[in-house]
Amino acid sequence: MAMNVEQMTVGTMGVCCYLVACDETGEGCVIDPGGDEPEILAAIEKHKIRVKYIVNTHGHPDHVCGNGPIKAATGAAIVMHEADALFFERPEVRGYFAQLGLPASPPVDLRVKDNDRLAFGKQTLLVIHTPGHTPGGICLYNAPHLFTGDTLFAGAVGRSDFPGGDSHQLLDAIKSRLLALPPETIVWPGHGYGGDRSTLAAEARENPFLTGRW
């Protein structure tokens, strides 16, 4: 059994959206649908994926703006960490991020926490809570794949100057949780700023935010 992964760069802010599916059953997930919904839906149709979950690595509008159309087309449940589901319901937070002019997400259907598992077909995604970019930022792990959202990029880390951000939390989560995984783990980031993928070994060795050389 294997999990198939397709990376798509979508939306006005170049979000890396992922289609992941169990190759045996065809059941799968959409991770961070950040725009260009017709293209995402066309890829779902092409690969004949039955979408069970729409998983958001965090609640920023550029990563959730496609939730509504994808949910309407597939009936999939919207999934977010419980801390971000609460944080992004706050009127002042919604007002701040509305300045980006992107559609808001419908209500979250399933609120997850650290170490929960999302099962689809014969595959699972392990939820790893990595706060710092947002209070409820998560990474999703299915060896050897790690979907890091805006927690960890190729050669960089997520910014922490938005409401709810904390640079110390972010670096601690990366070092204590992510770098504890096998070094050959493939890093699939939320934006392709420094490349569309990496490995934990490369990031531990070369990422200036993790080596202290920035």
N, C-alpha and C positions, 0 to 999 in steps of 0.2 A: 504494500500500500504506500501511496505517496500523496503529498499535497501539492497541487499545481499552483503556481504563482504567476500572475500577470501584473506588471507595473504599468500604470498609465499616468502621464502628466496632464493635469486637468485644471481648468479654471483660470481666472485672471491673475491668480497669485502662484501659479505653477505648483500646485499640490501634487504630491505623489500618491495617487489612489491605487489600491491593490484589490484585485480579484483573487481570492484563494478558494480552492475547491478540493474536495475529496475525489481523487481520480476514479475511485471504484463506484461511488454512489452519485456523483454529480452535485451533491449538496455543498453549499459554500457560503462565503461571506464577502461583503464589500467593505473595505476599510477606507475611511476618510474620502467619501465622495465630494470633492471640492469644486464641482462645476462640470460643465460639458456632459450633462446627464444623457443626452442622446447617444454619445459615443460610449459611455459606460454601459448603457442598456444594450447597445449593439454588440458589445463584447460579451455581455452576459448571454445574449441570444446565440452568438457565434459558438461559444463554448458549452452551450446548453446547461448553464449553471442554475440550479434551484437555490435561490438566495434565502438563507434562513435568518441571517443577521446583517445589519448595517452597523459596523463597529466604528466608533469615533475614538481616536487616541486621545483627544481632548476636545474642549468645547468651543474653540475659536471659530468664528464664522467661516473662514476660508476652508475649514475641514468638515463643516457640517452643512454647508449651504445646499448640498445636493440631497440631503436626507429625505426631504419631502417628496420630490419626484421619484426617487428610487423606491421609497416605501410605497408610494401610490401604485407603481408599476409592478412591484414584486410581492407586496404584503409582508416584507421582512420586518423584524423587530429592530428598533433603534436601541443601541447599547452604548452606555457611557459609564465611567466610574461615578459612584454615588457622590463624591465630593464635587466634581464638575457639574453634575446634573443639578445639584443644589446651588452652586456658585453662579452658574449662568442663568438661573431663574431670578436672581436678584435684579430689581428694576434698574438700579444704578449701573450694574454690570452690563445688562442688556443695552442700556442707553449709550454707554461708552462704546461698545463694539458695533452698535448700529451705524456709527460713523463710517464704517467700511462699506456700507451700502449693499451688503450681501443678504440674501434671504435667511431668516431665522429657521432653526430646526423645529419640527413638530415636537411634542413632548416625548421624553425618553421612555421607552417601553420596559427596558431591563437595566437596572442599576447594579453594577458589579463592584467588587472590592478586590483587594490584593489576594492573589493565589486562587481566585475563581477560575474555572475552566469553561470555555464555550465549545460545546461539542457540535459538530456538523458532519454528517456521514460517519466515517470511521476515523475522523481527525478531531483534534482539539487545539484551541489556542489558550495558552496559559496567560492570565492577566498578571502583569507585574506593575505595581503602582510606583510611578516615578515622578513625584511632585516636583515642582520648581518652575517649569514653564507655565503651568497652571496648577491649581490645587489637586486636581484629579487626573493629571496626565498619566497615561498608561503606555506600556509597551506590551507587545503580544508575541509569545514565543511558541514555536513548533519546530523543534530541532530539524535542520540547522538554521531555520529562518527566525529572524527577530525584526519585527516591525516597530520602529522606534518613534514614529510620529515626529514631533518637534523637540523631543528630548535629546536626541543624538543625531547629528548629521555626519556625512563624510568630511572629516577635518574640522568640525565645529560642534557646538552645542546650541540648544535653543536659547532664545533671549529670555530675560527674566524681568524686563522693565515694564511689562504690561501689568494691569491689576491682577493680583493673585500670584505674581511671580516671586521667586526667591532663589537667587543664584547659589546659595549655600546648600539648600535642599536639592537643587538640581544636580550639582556636582557630586554630592554625597550619594544620591540615588544611582547615578551612573556608575560610580566607582564601587559601591557596595553591592548593588543588585545586578547590573548588566555585566560588569567585568568579571563577575563570579561565574558567568556562563562559559562554555568552552570557547577557546580563542578562535576556532575556525567558524564560529557562528557568523552567518551572513547578516549584515546590517542593511535593512531596507528603510531608508529615512523618509520623513514627511515632506521634504523638499530636496531637490537634487543640486543644492548650492555648490557642493564640492565634489559632486559625482552622484550617480544614481544608485550606487551601492558601495559597501565596504565590508570589512570584517572586524570583529572585536579585537583581534590581534593587531591589525593595522591601526585602529583607533588608539589602543593602549600605547602603541609605540610612537605614533606620529601626531596625534591630535594635540595641538598646543594647549588646549584648555584642560587636558587630562595630564599632560606631562609637565605643566608649569612653565612652558617656554613661550608664553605669549606676552 
